Amino acid sequence: MASEALVQACNVLIGHSAVRTTGERSVGASSTDSWRPYLVWAWMLTTFANFRVRSVIELASGDTFDGQVLFQIGSWLCFGVIAAWAVLRGRANGSLVRRGPLAWYAGFIGVALISAAYSPLPELTAFTALQHAIALVLVISLGERLHDVFPFVLMYMLVNWCVVILGAVHVNFGLAWITPPELSQVWTDHEEWRFGSAFGHPSQLGIVAATAAFMLTRRPKKAIGRGLMMMLTVLTLLATISRTAIAGFVAALLFFAAKKRLVLVLCLSGSLCTLAILVEPSRDVILSYVARGQNADDIASLTGRVPVFEDAISRARVHWMFGQGFLSSRVLLLNDLGDGNGTVHPHNMFLAAITGMGIGGAVLALGSLISLFAAATKLLRLARHNPSLRADALSCAAAVLPLAAFCLLDAGFVAKLNPFVLLYLTVAARTQDVLNSIGLSETNAL
């Protein structure tokens, strides 16, 4: 009975979205309409949530193995078993990690795991690196679901909306992590209200929404359903007031509209934005929204990022060869002002990688992002001669821009595993899978 239960648990993820690896192509082995993978995703979301708030000092020096930590460890052990099962049963598409962005990413995981040997918190470093490795295996085992991930993103957004709405109407069921709007700073780290909850920081929610907006290519098929989903996605993005995510979204939107030759949309959008800026009442509202209650000095310092950058660069000069350990800045705070008042990551993927894993980790992390850009560019070029690929090519290329913005002005994927990292892996795997399918088609034609 125990073995049957284990088999059933493994098949929850891979049995109903299985793929057979045939050369370089992912071949769907069964229907992608099963609801069971969504249960696994819901389970995974609970491991990302922060049901209690503790300072980094408490996490580093106190008893870290409380109920939430034990639940996370137990859950990811189960996910590790599922990932191992996927590999043993041949469900994982190894061609996705032999070349391209995920090949670089696999190297990054290896260096991160090695850095646990000299990290100030080796347990956290090793556990997080293994999480990244498990997530990579699970993503390359998705098969055809790589091209239909919006339902998973929709679940993530709806969970946060439900928690925020419950807090707004003061229905918390006795749970301390369902908070009213006036206590939103517990989850957002800002005095002014921003959309966020125990399940998602505004920056994470914003960049996931900005990226996912360009991945709605297959479902729902009806225009009204697509419109409602797009409206929810944009509303989530705007509610987070994440300037990085909004900038990435705008850049991707302009790129998307230009490639689709939507000249009328571009002109209309530009005219409305110009009019809104010229009219004083609307201009004041826009400036107030963008400023988020910050003064000119705060904005000039990139919301406090400049001193963090300076501290990270000074550490990189000293520890440029091996770094101080993956996620070491969660203990060795950046711009530390005492009493745990500091920053846990340098708000830049390259700096996060080089301070944590040295020049080797930084090159691998940056190589993954550059490789993703190169793959998306190549896919766009090939799609010119293959109309059936244009939708996927444009979607992949547009999704890369918000991802790049988050890597430039935040930690990117050099961080604790979170929905953004999973989305990065999915975009990279999806892009490489389409390229592999083109290569297989050309080989068969010969």
Secondary structure, DSSP 8 states (H G I E B T S, - for coil): -HHHHHHHHHHHHHTSS-EEEETTEEEE-S-S--SHHHHHHHHHHHHH--SS---HHHHHHS---SHHHHHHHHHHHHHHHHHHHHHHTT-S-GGGTTSSHHHHHHHHHHHHHHGGGT-SSHHHHHHHHHHHHHHHHHHHT-GGGGG--HHHHHHHHHHHHHHHHHHHTT--TT-TTS--GGGTHHHHSSSS--S-BTTB-HHHHHHHHHHHTT--SSS--SHHHHHHHHHHHHHHHHHHT-HHHHHHHHHHHHHHHHHTT-HHHHHHHHHHHHHHHHSHHHHHHHHHHHHTT--HHHHHTTTTHHHHHHHHHHHHHHSTTT-S-TTGGGTS-BT--STT-SBSS-SSHHHHHHHHHHHHHHHHHHHHHHHHHHHHHHHHHHHTT-GGGHHHHHHHHHHHHHHHHHHHHS-TTSSS--HHHHHHHHHHHHHHHHHHHHHHHHHHH-
